[in-house]
Amino acid sequence: MEPDYVLIEDLADLIESIQADSIVSRTFFKSEHLKGIVFGFDAGQELSEHTSSQAAIIQIVRGEATVTLGEERHELNAGSWVHMPPHLKHSIYAKTPLIMLLLMLGAG
């Protein structure tokens, strides 16, 4: 009998390697109401300013990043957590090699 839960003991292990000058991502969970994606950024890589039609949560798993939320810049590191409402302009710049969790709420 399969369990009715999903357990990932270390999100960082989902990203096998981060190539130089790149960003990699892996969708590891998808349901009617939630999509889980883990990202790996090489230092100096950036997701430029954008918005999402869905609410989302970012959690920094490993590394340091500059995250812009609306007009405010924040220096975040491992353990930092952000909830973003729909349509909030945001960007992410990896100051060091970075592992980041993105949860898209209401995703299907």
C-alpha positions in Angstrom: 0.0 0.0 0.0 1.4 3.4 -1.0 1.4 6.2 1.6 -0.9 9.1 1.1 1.8 11.6 1.8 5.0 12.9 0.2 8.2 13.1 2.1 11.4 14.8 0.9 14.1 14.7 3.5 16.4 17.2 1.8 15.1 19.5 -0.9 18.6 20.5 -1.9 19.2 16.9 -3.0 16.5 17.3 -5.7 19.0 19.5 -7.6 21.9 17.2 -8.6 24.2 20.0 -9.8 24.1 23.6 -10.8 25.9 24.3 -14.0 28.1 27.4 -14.3 26.1 30.5 -15.3 22.7 28.7 -15.1 19.5 28.3 -13.3 17.9 24.8 -13.0 14.5 23.9 -11.7 12.6 20.7 -10.8 8.9 20.4 -10.2 8.6 17.8 -7.4 5.0 18.1 -6.4 1.8 19.0 -8.2 -1.8 18.8 -7.0 -5.0 20.7 -7.7 -4.1 23.4 -5.2 -0.3 23.4 -4.9 2.8 23.2 -7.1 6.2 22.7 -5.5 9.4 23.6 -7.5 13.0 23.7 -6.3 15.4 26.0 -8.1 19.2 26.0 -8.2 21.0 29.2 -9.2 24.7 29.6 -9.8 26.1 32.7 -8.1 25.3 35.9 -10.2 22.2 34.4 -11.9 18.9 36.3 -11.7 15.2 35.8 -12.4 14.3 39.3 -13.6 11.3 41.2 -12.4 8.0 39.4 -13.1 4.6 38.7 -11.6 2.4 35.7 -11.1 -1.3 35.4 -11.2 -1.2 33.1 -8.2 -0.1 33.6 -4.6 3.3 32.0 -3.9 5.8 31.2 -1.2 9.6 31.4 -1.5 11.9 29.8 1.0 15.6 30.1 0.8 17.0 26.6 1.5 20.7 27.3 1.0 22.8 30.3 0.0 22.2 34.1 -0.1 20.0 36.1 -2.4 18.8 39.7 -3.0 15.0 39.5 -3.5 13.0 42.5 -4.7 9.3 42.5 -3.6 7.5 45.4 -5.1 9.8 48.4 -4.6 11.7 46.9 -1.6 15.0 45.0 -1.7 15.7 42.3 0.9 18.9 40.4 1.6 17.8 36.9 2.4 19.7 33.7 3.4 18.9 30.1 4.4 15.8 30.0 6.4 14.2 33.1 5.0 10.5 32.8 4.0 8.3 35.0 1.9 4.6 34.9 1.1 3.7 36.9 -2.0 0.1 37.8 -3.1 -0.9 37.5 -6.7 0.5 40.1 -9.1 3.3 41.3 -6.8 6.4 42.4 -8.9 9.4 40.4 -7.7 12.9 39.3 -8.8 15.6 37.1 -7.4 19.4 37.5 -7.7 21.7 34.8 -6.4 24.6 36.3 -4.5 26.0 32.8 -3.8 25.1 29.4 -5.2 21.4 29.2 -4.2 18.8 26.6 -3.6 15.3 28.0 -3.4 11.9 26.4 -2.8 8.9 27.9 -4.7 5.3 26.9 -3.7 2.7 28.1 -6.1 -0.7 28.2 -4.3 -3.8 27.4 -6.2 -1.7 25.8 -9.0 -3.0 22.8 -10.8 
